[in-house]
Amino acid sequence: MPNSDSSKKEELMRFFKARGVGFISDIRGNRPPPVDFAVFIPSDRISSLAKPEHISKRQLTNFQRFLRSKLGITVEWIEESGHRSTAMEAALFELLDLKYPGRYREVFISALGSKPVCVWIEPSKSEVENPNLEEVRAAVQTFMELYDVNEFVVDDGASASLPSGLVILRRIKVNAPITREVLAERLISAGSTIPDVRWLQRRLDKLRKQGLVHREASGDYCLTEAALATVPHGKGRSSSDIERALALGMRKW
């Protein structure tokens, strides 16, 4: 007899198969309540409108509601970088680095199926004067036309408030254990700008390599002992310890 979790997963797989959604890359259980499963979908399979071999944002919402109300299964959607957008990011970064050496750190391209596509270009140094955005946009437009992408916006992050490593660590400490998606929501609520969930994932991966963040098997993040010594705690009302105590008090167990 399959256990409850495995039988629900099989029921979930049958649900997607019956509706022609055969591009789910992974389904993972053991999620923090009330979520039962995280369903991973390549970002280039998500479109503004429903079409063959793709799924729309509206369908994702409708599926989520149906699964919860009819099957008693709560899912969260996890967008993964599609192969095409990943290759485009690498190619566009190489182009910009040749044109403006050392000026940009990374390039992010949102799901190609959703319009407009967002092209986020992160400067390498805030104190250095970067090229005019319109000039950069013209270079990006020439590049995007090669891929038949005509609807896009370019953001160089000039007015954005990207969270530093210390800000990310503090938010994890206050809310741990915390998923990548909830962490993004908490950072945005606190006034930070998150260009793309993959941007945050790369920052988390870097913090893990530095031995500051631990990722549990469930996908939740928490701080290591080394990080706890790094994050300022203090004794005032703005202390991260007090903020965590308040957050724990509001949490439903």
N, C-alpha and C positions, 0 to 999 in steps of 0.2 A: 504494500500500500504506500503510495507516495505521500510525503508529508504535506501539510497545508500550503507551505510556501511553494513547493515544487508544483503542486497541482494548480495553484493560482497562476504560476508562470506559464504552465502549459495552456491554460485557458486564455491567457493574455496572448500567447503566440498564435493560437487558433483565431482569436479575434482579429489580429492584424492580417493574417493570411487570408481570411474570408473577405477582407476589404481591399486586397491587392497591395498591401503595404509590405513589400518584401525586402525593403532596404534598411530595416532596423539593424544596426550594427552590434548592439548588445542590450541585454536586459539584466539588471542586477537587483537582487533583493537585499534584505537586511538593512533597510533604510531607517533613519530616525522617524518615529511616528509623527504625524499620521500617514506618512508616505510608505507604500508597500514596495514599489519598484521604481528604479531610475531607468528610463528608456532612452537609449542613445541613437541619435539620428544625424547623418552627415548634413552639414549646413547647406551644401549645394543641392540637397533634395527638398529643401523647404522653399516654397514659392509664395508670392503674394496671392495668386489664384490657383485653384486646383487644376492640375493637368497630369497627363500620364507619367508614371514613375516619379511623381512628386507629391508633396502634401502641403496644404496651405496652413497658415497660422490659425485660421478659423476652424479648420478640420481638427487641428491639434487640441484646441479648446473644447470642441464638441466631443471628441473622443474621450478627453479627460473627464468631462461631466458624465458621459454615458457609462464609462467604466466604473465611476464612483457610485452612481445611482442604481445601475442595473446589475452590476457584477460585484459590487462591494470592494473594488480594487482601486486604490489611489496611486496614481503615477505622477512622476515629474519628468519633463522632457529635458534632455541634455543634448545641446547642439555640439556636434563635433566638427572640426575643420574638415571640409571636403578636400579631396586630392587636387581638384582644379584650383580652388582659391588658395591653397597652400603653395602650389607651384607659381601662381600669379604673384603672391606676396614676395616670394624669393626673387622673381624676375624683376618686379617693380623696384624692389630695394636695390638690386644691382644697378639698375638704370639710374636711379636717383643718386646712388653713391658715386657713380662715374661722373654725373653732371655736377653734383655738389659734394665733393669728397669730405667724409667725416661729419657732415651736418646732421644726419639722421641716424637714429639708433635702430628703429624697427618700423615695419609697415604692417598694417592689419587691414584685411578686406572682409567685409561682412558677407553673409550668405548671398550668393549670386542670384538666387531665385527671388529674393525680396527686393522690391524697388522703393526708393533708390538705393543702390549699393553704396555703402559708406567706406571710404578709403581714409584710414587714419594714419597719419605720418607723425611719428614721435621724434622730436628734436633730440639730439644727443646732449646738447648743453643749453640750458635756458639763458645763460648770460651772453651767448654769442648771437649776433644778429643773423637771422636766417633769411633765405631768399624770399622775395615777395610771393605771397600765396597765389596770386593770379598767374605768376610765371610758373610756379610749381604745378598748378592746376592744368595749365596748357600741356605740360610734359606728361602729366597723368592721363589727360584726355587722349593724347596720341597713343599712349600705351593701351588704354582701355578699349579703344576702337579696334585694336588687333583681335580682341576677344568678343567683339560685337556687344559690348556693354556701353550703352548710351546714357542711361540714367544713373548718375552717381553724384556724390558730394565728397568734397575733400576737406579734411580738418587737420590742421597742423598742430593742434593742441596749444596754440599760443595763449589762449585765455582759459585753458582748462586747469583744474586742480588735481593733478595725478597724485594718488596716495604714495607716500614714501614707504620703504620697507618697515620703518618703525611704526607708522600709522597702521599698516596692515597687521603687524604683530600685536599691537594694542587691541585692535578690533577682534582678533582671534582670541586673545586672552579674555576679553570681556564676555564673549559669546560661546566659547568652546564648550563641547565639541560643536563644530559648525561646518556646513557644506560650502563648497565653492560658490554656489548660487546664492545662498543666504548671506554669505560674506560680502558678495558684490552688492546685494541690497542694503546691507548695513553701512557699507562704505559710502554708497550713493546718498543714503539718508543723512549721513554725517557731513555731506558737502563735497565728497570726492567725485572725481570723474573716472569712470571705468569705460575705456574705449570699446572693449569687447571682452567677453568672458575668457577668451583664450589669452588675452593680455594678462588678466589676473592669474590664469593658470601658469603662465611662464614665470610670473613673479613668485608664485608659491613654490614652483619647482626650484627656483634659485634659492629661496629661503630654506628649502629642504636640504639642498646640497651644502648649505652653510651650517647645517645642523641646528637650525633655529625652529623648524616646524616639523611636526610628525603627522603623517597621513595614516589614519586607521584603515582597516580593511573595509569598513563601511563607506569610506570616502570622506569621512569627517576629518577636520584638521584641528590640531591643538598645538600648544607650544611645548618645546623641550625645556629642560632645566636651564640650559644655557640662555634661552630666549627670555625666560622668566626673570633672569638676572639683568637682562638688557632693557626690558620695558620699564620705564619709570613708574614707581608705585606711589610714593609720597604718602602724606597723611591728610591732605585737604579734601574738599568735596569733589574736586576734579580727579582725584586719585583713581587709577585703573582698578585698584582693589575694591574701592567703594562702588565704582561703576559696575564691576562684575557682580558684587553682592546684590545690587539693585536689579540687575538683569536676571540673576538666578531667582530672585524673589518673584519676578513676573512670569517666570517660565512655568508651563503646565507639565507636571510630571505624571 
